[in-house]
C-alpha cells in the first residue's frame, strides 16, 4: 500500500494487527509503515468484532514482541506479525488472540541511540511500531531496509513537534 512516500518492497510480509483505538491516532506509526511498505496487510482488532486468527497462520510466520533480552528463533521469517497498539493493549492482544500463541516469538535488540518519539514508552526497551518493523527488516534482510523507514519516522516526529519543526522561538 505505498503512497507518494518512498516505497520499500521487502521479501518479508508484515501483518500489522492494529487495535481499533490506534486506527486514527495521530501518534500511530503503524500507519506510516503501512504507507511506506508494499507488502503490509493491516488487520483490525477489537471494537466488538470477532477476530479471525487463521490469517496469522502460515509457515515461517513469527510474532515480533518487545523484551529486555534479544531472542531470535532459528531460520528467517517469511511473514512477521506486529501488534500495532499501546503496550497495555498489545499485552492483552497477545493473551487473547489464540493464533499468536502458536507463533515463534522474536525479541529485538534495542539500539542505544534512537529517535525520540511522540509517545514515551513505559519500558526502556519499548519501540514504536515503525521502529520495530525497521529493526526487524534490517536484521532479517539487510541494514539498508531501516534507513528509509527511520528517516521518515524522524521527519514525522520533527513535524509533529509543537514548534512545527522550527525549533525554539527566540524573542
N, C-alpha and C positions, 0 to 999 in steps of 0.2 A: 504494500500500500504506500508507495512512495509519493511524495509531493514535490514541490519545487526545491526542497532541501536536497542536499547531496544524497543520492540513493545508493545504498550499500546492499550488495547481494552476497550473503554468506552461504556456506554449504549447510549450516545448521539451521533448522527451522525453529523459530521461537514461538511458543504457545504462551500467550500472556493471559493469565486468569485474573481478570480485573474485577475487584469488588465494586458493586454498583455505586457506592458512595464516592469512589475515586473518579468515576467516569468524566465528570465535568469540573473537577477542581483545577484551578489554575496552577497549583503546585504539583500536579501529576506529571511525572516524567515518562511514564509508560507510553503516553500518547505521543510524545516526541520521538521515542524509539520506534513506535509503530509507523510514524510518518517517514522515518529515515531508512528503515529496513524493508526490503521487498518480500521477505518470507516470514512475516509475523501474522499469526492468527490470534485475534482477541476474542476471548470467551467471557461473557459477563457472568458474575457470580453474585447471588444474594437477591434481595428485593422480593422474596417470596416465591420466585420461580424455581422449579426443581433444576438441579444442575446435572447434566449428562456427562458423567466422568469417563464414559467409554472413549471420548475424544482424546483422553490423556494416555490411553494405552498404545503400545507400539514398541517395536524393537528399538533398542538404543535410545530410549526416552529417559531423561534424567530430570530430577527436580532440583532447582537452584535454591539453596537455603542459606541464611546468614549464620555465622558461627565464629567463635573465637579461634578455632583451630582449623586450618585448611585440610580438607579431605576430598580426594578425587577418586571416584570409582575407576576400576580398570577399563581401558578402552577409550572410546570417544563417543560423545552423544551425536545422534543424528537429529534428535529433537530435544529441546530444552524447555521445560515448564518453569515459568517465572510467575510468582504471585505478585500482582500489582495492587498493593494495599498498604495501609499503615502497618506497623509492626504488630500491633494488637490484632488487627483484622487478619493479617497473614497467619498469625499463630492459630487463630480459631479456624481459618480455612484449612490449614494443614491437618488439623484434627478431624474436621467434619467431612472433607472430601475423601471418601474411601479410596478412590483411584490413585491418590497421591501416596498412600501407604505402601503400595507395591513398587514404587519407583526408587531407583538408587538416588541417594542424596549427595549433591555436590556442594561443598562449602568452599567459598573462595578465600584466598589470602587477601586481606585488605591492604592496599598500598599505604605507606606512611604519609605521603603527600597527596591531598585530594582537593578537588574544587569545593569550596564551601557551598552548600545548597540552600534552598529556600526553607527547608524543614530541618530541624535539629534531630538527628537520630537518637533514640533512647539508649543506644549501646554504642561503644566505640567502634565496633565492627559493622555498624549499620551503613548500608549503602542505599542510594536511591535506585529505582528500577533501571534507569538508563545506565548508571554506573555499573550495576551488577551485570547487565547484558554486555556492556563494552568489555569489562574484565573477562567475562566468560568467553566471549568470542576471541579475545586476544590470546587467552590461554589454550583454547582448543583448536584454533585455526591459525591465526597469525597476530602478532602485536599491532600490525597495521590496521586491524579492524577497529581498535579502540579510538584511534585518533579522530575520525570524523564525528563519532558519537560524543566524545568528550569535548571537542571543540564546540559543537552545537549546544551541549549542556552548559558549558561555561558562558557562552553568549546569552543563552536563555536566562541564566541566573543573573548576569550583568544587567540585562534589560529589565528584569523584574525588580531590581533594587529600587527602593523608594525614591532615590535621586534620579531615576530614569537612566542609570548607567553613566551619568555625567560626573560622578564623584561628589565630594563635599562642596557646598557653596561657600564662597568667601565673601564676606560683607565688607 
